[in-house]
């Protein structure tokens, strides 16, 4: 089976990269080189989405050895970046699928193209390694400065435009309620851990407290009760230390709960 693949991110893309333009170029190429084209699959989705429906379907064809040739207008139609696109082409080659990228002049059946692709893949892989190392160095520097080196924050904290981490004053009372009530419930020895959590969830619902617009779930409770930032500590790579970020509960209360959770 020989198929074409055309993709745009939005309907507003210019004529030079529109779906109609890509389809036309694929048809012209196949007619010129006498390639029987079975179908052209099109897609409107971001290249940053690795789970694109049509591309996933094409991957299935490749993995099941049902595809012989894949023709695209340009290599960047396949992935979010050069490395992603080249990795996809590598998958095609492993399953003996010929890939033709018209604009780039690449044909995996051509030895020169294979050499260029291997070179580009090596360069892209090395660039990715360098970027990863730079990011890691940046994270380690933040940690040494007693700053959170990751982007996600526990519920109830916000990051300002300047990058400062502050408490969400509307959520803070909910966090404090969860810690205090769970501590109280933990003293009721006849209650199992599951029962304590169930009672707490019921109390939260009665108070109208929600987690990001939805009812609290048991895993939300566990994430909150075990996150050290609420008592002013930060954790990264199994290391934990004191920070200057604002707290929501006392260290004593936090530790009491860790002993029974």
C-alpha positions as CSV (number, residue, x, y, z in Angstrom):
1,X,0.0,0.0,0.0
2,X,1.3,3.5,-1.0
3,X,-0.2,6.4,0.9
4,X,0.3,10.1,1.3
5,X,0.1,12.1,4.6
6,X,-0.6,15.8,4.9
7,X,-1.0,17.7,8.1
8,X,-1.6,21.3,9.2
9,X,-1.9,22.7,12.7
10,X,-4.8,25.0,12.0
11,X,-7.1,25.9,9.2
12,X,-5.5,29.3,9.0
13,X,-2.2,28.1,7.6
14,X,-1.0,29.8,4.4
15,X,-1.6,28.4,0.9
16,X,2.1,27.3,0.8
17,X,1.4,24.7,3.5
18,X,-2.3,24.1,3.3
19,X,-3.8,20.6,3.1
20,X,-4.8,21.2,-0.6
21,X,-1.3,22.4,-1.4
22,X,0.3,19.3,0.2
23,X,-2.1,16.9,-1.4
24,X,-1.5,18.5,-4.8
25,X,2.3,18.2,-4.5
26,X,1.9,14.5,-3.4
27,X,-0.3,13.7,-6.3
28,X,2.0,15.5,-8.8
29,X,5.0,13.6,-7.5
30,X,3.3,10.2,-7.7
31,X,2.2,10.9,-11.3
32,X,5.6,12.1,-12.3
33,X,7.4,9.0,-10.8
34,X,4.6,6.6,-11.7
35,X,3.8,5.6,-8.1
36,X,0.3,4.2,-7.6
37,X,-1.2,6.2,-4.8
38,X,-3.9,4.4,-2.8
39,X,-4.9,7.2,-0.6
40,X,-3.9,10.5,1.0
41,X,-4.6,10.8,4.7
42,X,-5.0,14.3,6.1
43,X,-5.0,15.7,9.6
44,X,-5.5,19.0,11.4
45,X,-3.6,18.8,14.6
46,X,-0.5,20.2,16.3
47,X,2.9,18.6,15.6
48,X,3.4,18.7,19.4
49,X,0.7,16.1,19.8
50,X,2.3,12.7,19.7
51,X,-1.1,10.9,19.8
52,X,-2.5,12.3,16.6
53,X,-5.2,10.0,15.4
54,X,-4.3,9.7,11.8
55,X,-0.6,9.4,12.5
56,X,-1.3,6.6,15.0
57,X,-3.3,4.8,12.4
58,X,-0.4,5.0,10.0
59,X,1.9,3.7,12.7
60,X,-0.4,0.7,13.0
61,X,-0.1,0.0,9.3
62,X,3.6,0.2,9.6
63,X,3.8,-2.1,12.6
64,X,1.6,-4.6,10.9
65,X,3.7,-4.5,7.7
66,X,0.7,-3.3,5.6
67,X,2.4,-0.2,4.2
68,X,5.0,-0.1,1.4
69,X,5.5,3.7,0.8
70,X,4.7,6.8,2.7
71,X,4.9,10.1,0.8
72,X,4.8,13.5,2.5
73,X,5.4,17.1,1.4
74,X,7.9,17.9,4.2
75,X,9.6,16.0,7.0
76,X,8.3,18.3,9.7
77,X,4.8,17.0,9.0
78,X,5.6,13.9,10.9
79,X,6.8,15.1,14.3
80,X,7.1,18.0,16.8
81,X,10.8,18.5,16.0
82,X,13.5,17.1,13.7
83,X,14.4,14.3,16.1
84,X,10.7,13.2,16.4
85,X,10.3,13.1,12.6
86,X,13.6,11.3,12.0
87,X,12.7,8.7,14.7
88,X,9.4,8.1,12.9
89,X,11.3,7.6,9.6
90,X,13.7,5.2,11.4
91,X,10.6,3.1,12.5
92,X,9.5,3.1,8.8
93,X,12.9,1.8,7.7
94,X,12.9,-0.9,10.3
95,X,9.7,-2.2,8.7
96,X,10.9,-1.8,5.2
97,X,8.6,1.2,4.5
98,X,9.9,3.6,1.9
99,X,9.6,7.3,3.0
100,X,9.6,10.1,0.5
101,X,9.7,13.7,1.7
102,X,9.2,15.8,-1.5
103,X,10.3,19.2,-0.4
104,X,13.4,17.9,1.4
105,X,14.4,15.7,-1.5
106,X,14.6,12.6,0.8
107,X,13.9,9.1,-0.4
108,X,14.9,6.3,2.0
109,X,15.4,4.0,-1.0
110,X,18.3,6.2,-2.0
111,X,21.7,5.6,-0.4
112,X,22.5,9.3,-0.3
113,X,19.3,10.1,1.5
114,X,19.9,7.3,4.0
115,X,23.3,8.8,4.8
116,X,21.8,12.3,5.2
117,X,19.1,10.9,7.5
118,X,21.6,9.1,9.7
119,X,23.7,12.2,9.9
120,X,20.7,14.4,10.8
121,X,19.5,11.8,13.4
122,X,22.9,11.8,15.1
123,X,23.0,15.6,15.1
124,X,19.5,15.8,16.5
125,X,20.2,13.2,19.2
126,X,23.3,15.1,20.3
127,X,21.4,18.4,20.4
128,X,18.8,16.8,22.6
129,X,21.5,15.5,24.9
130,X,23.0,18.9,25.2
131,X,19.6,20.5,25.9
132,X,18.8,17.9,28.5
133,X,22.1,18.5,30.3
134,X,21.6,22.2,30.3
135,X,18.1,21.8,31.7
136,X,19.5,19.4,34.4
137,X,22.1,22.0,35.3
138,X,19.5,24.6,35.6
139,X,17.4,22.4,37.9
140,X,20.4,21.6,40.1
141,X,21.2,25.3,40.4
142,X,17.6,26.1,41.5
143,X,17.8,23.3,44.1
144,X,21.1,24.7,45.5
145,X,19.3,28.0,45.8
146,X,16.6,26.4,47.9
147,X,14.1,26.8,45.1
148,X,11.6,24.3,43.7
149,X,13.3,22.8,40.5
150,X,10.1,21.5,39.0
151,X,7.1,23.3,37.4
152,X,4.2,21.5,39.1
153,X,3.0,22.8,42.4
154,X,0.8,21.2,45.1
155,X,-2.8,22.2,45.3
156,X,-3.1,25.6,47.0
157,X,0.0,27.2,45.6
158,X,0.4,29.5,42.6
159,X,3.3,30.8,40.6
160,X,3.2,34.6,39.8
161,X,4.3,36.1,36.6
162,X,7.7,36.9,38.2
163,X,8.1,33.3,39.1
164,X,7.4,33.7,42.8
165,X,5.5,30.9,44.6
166,X,2.6,32.2,46.7
167,X,-0.3,30.7,48.6
168,X,-3.8,30.7,47.1
169,X,-5.7,32.4,49.9
170,X,-9.0,30.8,48.7
171,X,-7.6,27.3,48.8
172,X,-5.5,27.6,52.0
173,X,-8.5,27.1,54.4
174,X,-9.4,23.9,52.5
175,X,-5.8,22.5,52.9
176,X,-5.8,23.4,56.6
177,X,-9.3,21.8,57.1
178,X,-8.0,18.6,55.5
179,X,-4.9,18.4,57.8
180,X,-6.8,19.2,60.9
181,X,-9.8,16.9,60.3
182,X,-7.6,14.0,59.2
183,X,-5.5,14.4,62.4
184,X,-8.7,14.4,64.4
185,X,-10.0,11.3,62.6
186,X,-6.7,9.5,63.1
187,X,-7.2,9.6,66.8
188,X,-10.4,7.5,66.4
189,X,-8.8,4.1,66.7
190,X,-11.9,2.3,65.7
191,X,-11.6,3.8,62.2
192,X,-9.5,2.1,59.5
193,X,-7.4,4.3,57.2
194,X,-10.0,3.8,54.5
195,X,-12.8,4.9,56.8
196,X,-10.9,8.0,57.8
197,X,-10.5,9.0,54.2
198,X,-14.1,8.3,53.4
199,X,-15.3,10.4,56.3
200,X,-13.0,13.2,55.3
201,X,-14.3,13.1,51.8
202,X,-17.9,13.3,53.1
203,X,-17.0,16.3,55.3
204,X,-15.4,18.1,52.4
205,X,-18.5,17.5,50.2
206,X,-20.7,18.8,53.0
207,X,-18.6,22.0,53.3
208,X,-18.8,22.5,49.5
209,X,-15.0,22.2,49.2
210,X,-13.8,21.0,45.8
211,X,-10.5,20.0,44.1
212,X,-10.2,22.1,40.9
213,X,-13.9,22.2,40.4
214,X,-14.6,18.6,41.2
215,X,-15.3,16.5,44.3
216,X,-12.2,15.4,46.2
217,X,-10.9,11.9,45.6
218,X,-8.9,9.7,47.9
219,X,-5.7,10.2,45.9
220,X,-6.2,14.0,46.1
221,X,-6.2,13.6,49.9
222,X,-3.1,11.5,50.0
223,X,-1.2,13.8,47.7
224,X,-2.0,16.8,49.9
225,X,-1.3,15.0,53.2
226,X,2.1,13.8,52.1
227,X,3.5,16.9,50.3
228,X,6.2,18.6,52.4
229,X,5.8,22.0,50.9
230,X,2.7,22.7,53.1
231,X,5.1,22.7,56.1
232,X,7.8,24.6,54.3
233,X,10.0,21.8,53.1
234,X,10.9,21.0,49.5
235,X,11.8,17.5,48.1
236,X,13.7,16.5,45.0
237,X,15.5,13.2,44.1
238,X,14.9,11.7,47.6
239,X,16.5,14.7,49.2
240,X,14.4,17.0,51.4
241,X,15.3,20.4,53.0
242,X,13.9,23.6,54.4
243,X,12.7,26.4,52.1
244,X,11.6,30.0,52.4
245,X,8.2,29.3,50.7
246,X,5.1,30.2,52.7
247,X,3.6,27.4,54.8
248,X,0.0,26.3,55.4
249,X,0.4,23.9,58.3
250,X,2.8,23.5,61.1
251,X,5.7,21.0,61.0
252,X,4.3,19.3,64.1
253,X,0.9,18.7,62.6
254,X,2.4,17.5,59.3
255,X,4.7,15.0,61.1
256,X,1.8,13.7,63.3
257,X,-0.1,12.8,60.1
258,X,2.9,11.1,58.5
259,X,3.1,8.8,61.4
260,X,-0.4,7.4,60.9
261,X,-1.1,7.9,57.1
